[in-house]
Amino acid sequence: MKRSISHIPLFILLAMMLAGCSGDAPEVVAEPSTPKPVVSPDDGEIRFKVGTEWQGKGDTRAMLFADANALVTEGSFKVYAYVGTTTNAHIDGSTASYSEGEWVFTDGKHYWPQSESLNFVTYMPATAPDYITNIGYSADNGPSFDCTNLPNNSTNQTSTKEFLYAYERGKTKAADAANMSLTFHRPFSIVSLRLSKAHPGLTITSIKFKDIYNNGSFTCNNSPQWTPSGSTTDFTATIDSYTNSGSSPIPLGGPYLMMPQSFAGGQQTIEITATCSAWDPTSQTISISFPIEAWLPGQSYSYNISISGATMTVSISNWSSDDSWADPNASFVL
């Protein structure tokens, strides 16, 4: 998949990617704590170069970061910088804000240490959403945080803000002061629903993703890792009345933020409730299972739903060829 790259002439280059941590890094070994290095203006001011790697992808909504303009609109992010392979904070939770065409620290200028390397961890938005808790950092596992009660229905997700992180390791004044860039990543998965082709007289009441985790812990050293916790719950998407009179899929619900997770036996179950005047009875509910291994960090998944038959026959297929969870031409009919 080709991506178009655009640049913004700012001091900060915020690059968003769909998945993964940036770059390869040497093995991290914990060391005893040492005092924070003494710095002065002569050590060089820390500034960031910024841009984006894509200008939107797939479905979006107001609470998601679709492109570089959305980052600027958000206007601030939180910055931590740790010395070498320790947890000593050179920058400890300062806020960088967008002002008059550049990103600046709100608590004054920060400077590079003369020789020590820095590991940068940044988060956007600067004030973490309610479902993000226990933000931390360790020399062994890198940045970490918990997902706590991510909203499990479409109504509450309407106001759920997306959370991004960046992790840049081993940066030094000598090598990076003139070209320090941040790459923001999406730790969550994004899920959308579409209704395919013409469905006259059909009303879909709800769609449920069965047995979904909405609590867990995230770490990112060499790659993003999620560990689910607690019990599963159903994610319920309440759907308005839709009649697709065309021949192409139309948006049905989402996009929704989902916690990355694997599915038992490589199968996922969805429950759909719908009504149609041609059915007997007119209102029906059906549960279907189909193959999908996992929702992965930073990936988006579009479920294309087709409903037909006198007794509600449902098929699920992958709508976008950019998504990696299934053959885009596959259709699983239950």
C-alpha positions as a Markdown table, in Angstrom:
| # | Residue | x | y | z |
|---|---|---|---|---|
| 1 | Met | 0.0 | 0.0 | 0.0 |
| 2 | Lys | 1.4 | 3.3 | -1.0 |
| 3 | Arg | 1.2 | 6.2 | 1.4 |
| 4 | Ser | 1.4 | 9.8 | 0.5 |
| 5 | Ile | 3.7 | 11.9 | 2.7 |
| 6 | Ser | 3.0 | 15.5 | 3.5 |
| 7 | His | 5.1 | 17.9 | 5.5 |
| 8 | Ile | 4.2 | 20.8 | 7.7 |
| 9 | Pro | 6.8 | 23.6 | 8.0 |
| 10 | Leu | 6.8 | 23.5 | 11.8 |
| 11 | Phe | 9.5 | 23.0 | 14.5 |
| 12 | Ile | 7.9 | 19.7 | 15.3 |
| 13 | Leu | 7.4 | 16.8 | 12.9 |
| 14 | Leu | 4.7 | 14.6 | 14.3 |
| 15 | Ala | 4.6 | 11.4 | 12.2 |
| 16 | Met | 1.6 | 9.1 | 12.7 |
| 17 | Met | 1.9 | 5.4 | 11.8 |
| 18 | Leu | -0.6 | 2.6 | 11.9 |
| 19 | Ala | 1.4 | 0.2 | 14.1 |
| 20 | Gly | 4.7 | -0.7 | 15.8 |
| 21 | Cys | 7.4 | 1.1 | 17.7 |
| 22 | Ser | 10.0 | 3.2 | 15.9 |
| 23 | Gly | 13.3 | 1.9 | 14.9 |
| 24 | Asp | 15.5 | -0.9 | 16.3 |
| 25 | Ala | 17.2 | -0.2 | 19.6 |
| 26 | Pro | 20.1 | -1.9 | 21.5 |
| 27 | Glu | 19.2 | -4.1 | 24.3 |
| 28 | Val | 18.0 | -2.1 | 27.3 |
| 29 | Val | 19.8 | -2.9 | 30.6 |
| 30 | Ala | 18.7 | -1.4 | 33.9 |
| 31 | Glu | 21.3 | 0.7 | 35.7 |
| 32 | Pro | 21.4 | 2.2 | 39.1 |
| 33 | Ser | 19.8 | 5.7 | 39.3 |
| 34 | Thr | 22.2 | 8.6 | 38.8 |
| 35 | Pro | 21.5 | 12.3 | 39.1 |
| 36 | Lys | 20.0 | 14.2 | 36.2 |
| 37 | Pro | 22.7 | 15.7 | 34.0 |
| 38 | Val | 23.4 | 19.4 | 34.5 |
| 39 | Val | 22.5 | 21.4 | 31.4 |
| 40 | Ser | 22.7 | 25.0 | 30.3 |
| 41 | Pro | 21.5 | 27.0 | 27.2 |
| 42 | Asp | 24.9 | 26.2 | 25.7 |
| 43 | Asp | 23.9 | 22.5 | 25.5 |
| 44 | Gly | 21.4 | 23.2 | 22.8 |
| 45 | Glu | 17.7 | 23.6 | 22.9 |
| 46 | Ile | 15.5 | 20.5 | 22.3 |
| 47 | Arg | 13.3 | 21.1 | 19.3 |
| 48 | Phe | 11.3 | 18.6 | 17.3 |
| 49 | Lys | 10.8 | 18.3 | 13.5 |
| 50 | Val | 7.3 | 17.3 | 12.5 |
| 51 | Gly | 5.1 | 15.9 | 9.6 |
| 52 | Thr | 2.7 | 13.1 | 8.9 |
| 53 | Glu | 3.0 | 9.8 | 6.9 |
| 54 | Trp | -0.6 | 9.8 | 5.7 |
| 55 | Gln | -3.5 | 12.1 | 5.2 |
| 56 | Gly | -6.4 | 10.0 | 6.6 |
| 57 | Lys | -7.3 | 6.4 | 6.0 |
| 58 | Gly | -10.7 | 4.8 | 5.9 |
| 59 | Asp | -13.6 | 5.9 | 8.0 |
| 60 | Thr | -13.1 | 8.6 | 10.6 |
| 61 | Arg | -14.9 | 10.7 | 13.2 |
| 62 | Ala | -14.3 | 13.8 | 15.3 |
| 63 | Met | -12.6 | 12.0 | 18.2 |
| 64 | Leu | -10.0 | 10.2 | 16.0 |
| 65 | Phe | -6.8 | 11.7 | 14.6 |
| 66 | Ala | -7.2 | 11.5 | 10.9 |
| 67 | Asp | -4.3 | 13.5 | 9.7 |
| 68 | Ala | -1.7 | 16.2 | 10.6 |
| 69 | Asn | -4.3 | 18.9 | 10.7 |
| 70 | Ala | -6.0 | 16.9 | 13.5 |
| 71 | Leu | -2.8 | 17.0 | 15.5 |
| 72 | Val | -2.5 | 20.7 | 15.2 |
| 73 | Thr | -6.2 | 21.1 | 16.1 |
| 74 | Glu | -5.7 | 19.1 | 19.3 |
| 75 | Gly | -2.9 | 21.5 | 20.0 |
| 76 | Ser | -0.8 | 19.8 | 22.7 |
| 77 | Phe | 1.0 | 16.6 | 23.8 |
| 78 | Lys | 2.8 | 15.4 | 26.9 |
| 79 | Val | 6.6 | 14.9 | 26.8 |
| 80 | Tyr | 8.9 | 12.7 | 28.9 |
| 81 | Ala | 12.6 | 12.1 | 28.2 |
| 82 | Tyr | 14.6 | 9.5 | 30.1 |
| 83 | Val | 18.5 | 9.4 | 30.4 |
| 84 | Gly | 20.2 | 6.4 | 28.7 |
| 85 | Thr | 19.1 | 3.1 | 30.0 |
| 86 | Thr | 17.8 | 4.5 | 33.3 |
| 87 | Thr | 14.4 | 5.8 | 34.4 |
| 88 | Asn | 15.9 | 9.2 | 35.4 |
| 89 | Ala | 13.6 | 11.8 | 33.8 |
| 90 | His | 15.4 | 14.6 | 31.9 |
| 91 | Ile | 12.0 | 15.9 | 31.0 |
| 92 | Asp | 9.2 | 14.8 | 33.3 |
| 93 | Gly | 5.8 | 15.3 | 31.9 |
| 94 | Ser | 6.2 | 18.7 | 30.3 |
| 95 | Thr | 3.5 | 19.8 | 27.8 |
| 96 | Ala | 4.3 | 20.9 | 24.2 |
| 97 | Ser | 1.7 | 23.1 | 22.7 |
| 98 | Tyr | 1.1 | 24.5 | 19.2 |
| 99 | Ser | 1.5 | 28.3 | 19.1 |
| 100 | Glu | 2.0 | 30.7 | 16.2 |
| 101 | Gly | 3.2 | 28.0 | 13.8 |
| 102 | Glu | 5.4 | 26.0 | 16.0 |
| 103 | Trp | 5.4 | 23.6 | 19.0 |
| 104 | Val | 6.8 | 25.0 | 22.2 |
| 105 | Phe | 7.2 | 23.7 | 25.7 |
| 106 | Thr | 4.7 | 25.5 | 28.0 |
| 107 | Asp | 7.1 | 25.4 | 31.0 |
| 108 | Gly | 10.1 | 27.0 | 29.2 |
| 109 | Lys | 12.9 | 25.8 | 27.1 |
| 110 | His | 14.5 | 22.4 | 27.6 |
| 111 | Tyr | 18.1 | 21.5 | 26.6 |
| 112 | Trp | 20.0 | 18.4 | 25.4 |
| 113 | Pro | 22.4 | 16.8 | 27.8 |
| 114 | Gln | 26.0 | 17.2 | 26.5 |
| 115 | Ser | 26.7 | 13.5 | 25.9 |
| 116 | Glu | 24.0 | 11.3 | 27.4 |
| 117 | Ser | 21.3 | 9.8 | 25.2 |
| 118 | Leu | 17.6 | 10.4 | 25.7 |
| 119 | Asn | 14.6 | 8.1 | 25.3 |
| 120 | Phe | 11.6 | 10.2 | 24.4 |
| 121 | Val | 8.0 | 9.1 | 25.3 |
| 122 | Thr | 5.2 | 11.4 | 24.3 |
| 123 | Tyr | 1.4 | 11.1 | 24.5 |
| 124 | Met | -1.5 | 12.9 | 22.7 |
| 125 | Pro | -3.8 | 14.3 | 23.9 |
| 126 | Ala | -1.8 | 15.9 | 26.8 |
| 127 | Thr | -4.6 | 15.2 | 29.2 |
| 128 | Ala | -5.1 | 11.4 | 28.9 |
| 129 | Pro | -8.7 | 10.2 | 28.3 |
| 130 | Asp | -10.5 | 8.6 | 31.3 |
| 131 | Tyr | -9.9 | 5.1 | 30.0 |
| 132 | Ile | -6.1 | 5.5 | 30.0 |
| 133 | Thr | -4.7 | 4.9 | 33.5 |
| 134 | Asn | -1.3 | 4.1 | 35.2 |
| 135 | Ile | 0.9 | 5.7 | 32.6 |
| 136 | Gly | 4.5 | 4.6 | 33.3 |
| 137 | Tyr | 7.9 | 3.8 | 32.0 |
| 138 | Ser | 10.6 | 1.2 | 32.6 |
| 139 | Ala | 14.0 | 0.6 | 31.2 |
| 140 | Asp | 13.1 | -3.0 | 30.3 |
| 141 | Asn | 9.6 | -2.5 | 28.8 |
| 142 | Gly | 9.5 | 1.1 | 27.6 |
| 143 | Pro | 6.3 | 3.1 | 27.9 |
| 144 | Ser | 3.3 | 1.4 | 29.5 |
| 145 | Phe | -0.3 | 2.2 | 30.4 |
| 146 | Asp | -3.5 | 0.5 | 31.3 |
| 147 | Cys | -6.8 | 0.5 | 29.4 |
| 148 | Thr | -9.5 | 0.7 | 32.0 |
| 149 | Asn | -13.2 | 0.3 | 31.0 |
| 150 | Leu | -12.9 | 1.4 | 27.3 |
| 151 | Pro | -16.5 | 2.3 | 26.5 |
| 152 | Asn | -18.2 | -0.9 | 25.2 |
| 153 | Asn | -21.2 | 0.7 | 23.3 |
| 154 | Ser | -21.5 | 3.0 | 20.4 |
| 155 | Thr | -23.3 | 5.7 | 22.4 |
| 156 | Asn | -20.5 | 6.2 | 24.8 |
| 157 | Gln | -17.8 | 5.9 | 22.1 |
| 158 | Thr | -19.2 | 9.0 | 20.4 |
| 159 | Ser | -17.2 | 11.1 | 22.9 |
| 160 | Thr | -14.3 | 8.7 | 23.3 |
| 161 | Lys | -11.0 | 10.5 | 22.4 |
| 162 | Glu | -8.3 | 8.5 | 20.6 |
| 163 | Phe | -5.0 | 8.1 | 22.5 |
| 164 | Leu | -1.6 | 8.2 | 20.7 |
| 165 | Tyr | 2.0 | 7.5 | 21.8 |
| 166 | Ala | 5.5 | 8.0 | 20.4 |
| 167 | Tyr | 8.6 | 6.3 | 21.6 |
| 168 | Glu | 12.0 | 7.4 | 20.2 |
| 169 | Arg | 15.1 | 5.8 | 21.7 |
| 170 | Gly | 18.8 | 6.6 | 22.0 |
| 171 | Lys | 18.6 | 10.2 | 20.8 |
| 172 | Thr | 21.7 | 12.4 | 21.3 |
| 173 | Lys | 22.5 | 16.1 | 20.9 |
| 174 | Ala | 25.3 | 15.3 | 18.4 |
| 175 | Ala | 23.2 | 13.1 | 16.2 |
| 176 | Asp | 19.6 | 14.3 | 16.6 |
| 177 | Ala | 19.5 | 17.9 | 17.8 |
| 178 | Ala | 19.2 | 19.2 | 14.3 |
| 179 | Asn | 16.6 | 16.7 | 13.1 |
| 180 | Met | 14.7 | 15.3 | 16.1 |
| 181 | Ser | 11.4 | 13.8 | 14.9 |
| 182 | Leu | 8.5 | 12.1 | 16.7 |
| 183 | Thr | 6.5 | 9.2 | 15.3 |
| 184 | Phe | 3.1 | 8.9 | 16.8 |
| 185 | His | 1.5 | 5.4 | 16.9 |
| 186 | Arg | -2.0 | 4.2 | 17.4 |
| 187 | Pro | -2.0 | 1.6 | 20.2 |
| 188 | Phe | -5.7 | 0.6 | 19.7 |
| 189 | Ser | -7.5 | -1.0 | 16.8 |
| 190 | Ile | -10.2 | 0.8 | 14.8 |
| 191 | Val | -13.4 | -1.1 | 13.7 |
| 192 | Ser | -16.0 | 0.1 | 11.3 |
| 193 | Leu | -19.3 | -1.4 | 10.0 |
| 194 | Arg | -20.7 | -1.1 | 6.5 |
| 195 | Leu | -23.9 | -2.3 | 4.9 |
| 196 | Ser | -23.4 | -3.7 | 1.4 |
| 197 | Lys | -25.5 | -3.2 | -1.7 |
| 198 | Ala | -29.3 | -2.5 | -1.7 |
| 199 | His | -31.3 | -3.5 | 1.3 |
| 200 | Pro | -34.8 | -2.0 | 0.8 |
| 201 | Gly | -37.1 | -2.2 | 3.8 |
| 202 | Leu | -34.4 | -3.3 | 6.2 |
| 203 | Thr | -33.9 | -1.9 | 9.6 |
| 204 | Ile | -30.9 | -3.0 | 11.7 |
| 205 | Thr | -31.5 | -2.4 | 15.4 |
| 206 | Ser | -28.1 | -3.5 | 16.9 |
| 207 | Ile | -24.9 | -5.3 | 16.2 |
| 208 | Lys | -23.0 | -6.9 | 19.0 |
| 209 | Phe | -19.3 | -8.0 | 19.0 |
| 210 | Lys | -19.5 | -10.9 | 21.5 |
| 211 | Asp | -17.0 | -11.6 | 24.3 |
| 212 | Ile | -14.7 | -8.6 | 23.9 |
| 213 | Tyr | -12.0 | -7.4 | 26.3 |
| 214 | Asn | -12.1 | -3.7 | 27.2 |
| 215 | Asn | -9.5 | -3.8 | 30.0 |
| 216 | Gly | -5.8 | -4.6 | 29.7 |
| 217 | Ser | -2.2 | -3.5 | 29.9 |
| 218 | Phe | 0.0 | -2.1 | 27.2 |
| 219 | Thr | 3.9 | -2.1 | 26.9 |
| 220 | Cys | 6.1 | -1.2 | 24.0 |
| 221 | Asn | 9.8 | -2.1 | 23.9 |
| 222 | Asn | 10.6 | -3.7 | 20.6 |
| 223 | Ser | 7.0 | -4.0 | 19.6 |
| 224 | Pro | 3.6 | -3.1 | 21.0 |
| 225 | Gln | 2.1 | -5.7 | 23.3 |
| 226 | Trp | -1.3 | -6.0 | 25.0 |
| 227 | Thr | -2.3 | -8.2 | 27.9 |
| 228 | Pro | -6.1 | -8.4 | 28.4 |
| 229 | Ser | -7.4 | -8.5 | 32.0 |
| 230 | Gly | -10.7 | -9.0 | 33.7 |
| 231 | Ser | -13.8 | -10.6 | 32.0 |
| 232 | Thr | -15.1 | -10.1 | 28.5 |
| 233 | Thr | -18.2 | -8.1 | 27.7 |
| 234 | Asp | -20.3 | -7.5 | 24.6 |
| 235 | Phe | -19.7 | -4.4 | 22.5 |
| 236 | Thr | -23.1 | -3.1 | 21.4 |
| 237 | Ala | -23.5 | -0.9 | 18.4 |
| 238 | Thr | -26.9 | 0.7 | 18.3 |
| 239 | Ile | -27.8 | 1.3 | 14.6 |
| 240 | Asp | -30.2 | 3.8 | 13.1 |
| 241 | Ser | -32.6 | 2.8 | 10.3 |
| 242 | Tyr | -30.6 | 2.3 | 7.1 |
| 243 | Thr | -31.8 | 1.5 | 3.6 |
| 244 | Asn | -29.0 | 1.1 | 1.1 |
| 245 | Ser | -30.5 | 1.7 | -2.4 |
| 246 | Gly | -27.2 | 1.7 | -4.2 |
| 247 | Ser | -24.7 | -0.9 | -5.3 |
| 248 | Ser | -21.8 | 0.1 | -3.0 |
| 249 | Pro | -21.3 | -0.4 | 0.7 |
| 250 | Ile | -22.4 | 2.5 | 2.9 |
| 251 | Pro | -21.2 | 3.4 | 6.5 |
| 252 | Leu | -23.3 | 1.7 | 9.1 |
| 253 | Gly | -21.5 | 2.3 | 12.4 |
| 254 | Gly | -18.2 | 3.4 | 13.8 |
| 255 | Pro | -15.4 | 3.7 | 13.6 |
| 256 | Tyr | -15.0 | 2.4 | 17.1 |
| 257 | Leu | -11.8 | 2.1 | 19.2 |
| 258 | Met | -11.2 | -1.4 | 20.3 |
| 259 | Met | -8.6 | -2.9 | 22.5 |
| 260 | Pro | -6.3 | -5.2 | 20.5 |
| 261 | Gln | -6.8 | -8.9 | 21.3 |
| 262 | Ser | -6.8 | -12.4 | 19.8 |
| 263 | Phe | -9.9 | -14.5 | 19.4 |
| 264 | Ala | -10.3 | -18.0 | 20.7 |
| 265 | Gly | -9.9 | -20.6 | 18.0 |
| 266 | Gly | -9.4 | -17.9 | 15.4 |
| 267 | Gln | -13.1 | -17.2 | 15.4 |
| 268 | Gln | -15.1 | -14.1 | 16.2 |
| 269 | Thr | -18.9 | -14.0 | 16.9 |
| 270 | Ile | -21.2 | -11.1 | 16.0 |
| 271 | Glu | -24.9 | -10.9 | 16.9 |
| 272 | Ile | -27.2 | -8.9 | 14.6 |
| 273 | Thr | -30.8 | -7.9 | 15.3 |
| 274 | Ala | -32.8 | -6.6 | 12.4 |
| 275 | Thr | -36.4 | -6.2 | 11.1 |
| 276 | Cys | -37.8 | -6.5 | 7.6 |
| 277 | Ser | -41.4 | -6.6 | 6.4 |
| 278 | Ala | -40.7 | -9.5 | 4.1 |
| 279 | Trp | -39.6 | -11.8 | 7.0 |
| 280 | Asp | -41.7 | -14.0 | 9.2 |
| 281 | Pro | -41.3 | -13.0 | 12.0 |
| 282 | Thr | -40.4 | -9.5 | 10.9 |
| 283 | Ser | -37.9 | -9.0 | 13.7 |
| 284 | Gln | -35.0 | -11.5 | 13.9 |
| 285 | Thr | -31.7 | -12.0 | 15.7 |
| 286 | Ile | -28.9 | -14.2 | 14.5 |
| 287 | Ser | -25.4 | -14.9 | 15.7 |
| 288 | Ile | -22.6 | -15.7 | 13.3 |
| 289 | Ser | -19.0 | -16.8 | 13.7 |
| 290 | Phe | -16.3 | -16.2 | 11.1 |
| 291 | Pro | -12.5 | -16.5 | 10.9 |
| 292 | Ile | -10.3 | -13.7 | 12.2 |
| 293 | Glu | -7.2 | -14.3 | 14.4 |
| 294 | Ala | -7.0 | -10.9 | 16.2 |
| 295 | Trp | -7.4 | -7.2 | 16.2 |
| 296 | Leu | -3.8 | -5.8 | 16.0 |
| 297 | Pro | -2.5 | -2.5 | 17.4 |
| 298 | Gly | -2.8 | 0.4 | 14.9 |
| 299 | Gln | -4.8 | -1.6 | 12.4 |
| 300 | Ser | -8.3 | -0.7 | 11.0 |
| 301 | Tyr | -11.0 | -3.3 | 10.3 |
| 302 | Ser | -14.1 | -2.7 | 8.1 |
| 303 | Tyr | -16.8 | -5.3 | 8.4 |
| 304 | Asn | -19.0 | -5.4 | 5.3 |
| 305 | Ile | -22.4 | -6.9 | 6.2 |
| 306 | Ser | -24.9 | -8.3 | 3.7 |
| 307 | Ile | -28.3 | -9.5 | 4.8 |
| 308 | Ser | -30.7 | -11.4 | 2.6 |
| 309 | Gly | -33.2 | -14.2 | 2.5 |
| 310 | Ala | -36.7 | -14.8 | 3.9 |
| 311 | Thr | -35.2 | -15.9 | 7.2 |
| 312 | Met | -32.2 | -13.5 | 7.5 |
| 313 | Thr | -29.1 | -14.9 | 5.9 |
| 314 | Val | -25.9 | -12.9 | 6.8 |
| 315 | Ser | -22.5 | -12.7 | 5.2 |
| 316 | Ile | -19.4 | -10.9 | 6.5 |
| 317 | Ser | -16.5 | -9.8 | 4.3 |
| 318 | Asn | -13.5 | -7.5 | 4.6 |
| 319 | Trp | -14.4 | -4.2 | 2.9 |
| 320 | Ser | -11.0 | -2.6 | 2.4 |
| 321 | Ser | -8.1 | -4.2 | 0.6 |
| 322 | Asp | -5.8 | -2.2 | 2.9 |
| 323 | Asp | -6.9 | -4.2 | 5.9 |
| 324 | Ser | -4.9 | -7.3 | 6.7 |
| 325 | Trp | -7.4 | -9.6 | 8.6 |
| 326 | Ala | -8.9 | -11.5 | 5.6 |
| 327 | Asp | -8.8 | -11.9 | 1.9 |
| 328 | Pro | -10.8 | -8.8 | 0.6 |
| 329 | Asn | -12.7 | -11.1 | -1.8 |
| 330 | Ala | -13.6 | -13.6 | 0.9 |
| 331 | Ser | -17.2 | -13.9 | 2.2 |
| 332 | Phe | -18.3 | -16.1 | 5.1 |
| 333 | Val | -21.9 | -17.1 | 4.9 |
| 334 | Leu | -23.6 | -18.6 | 7.9 |
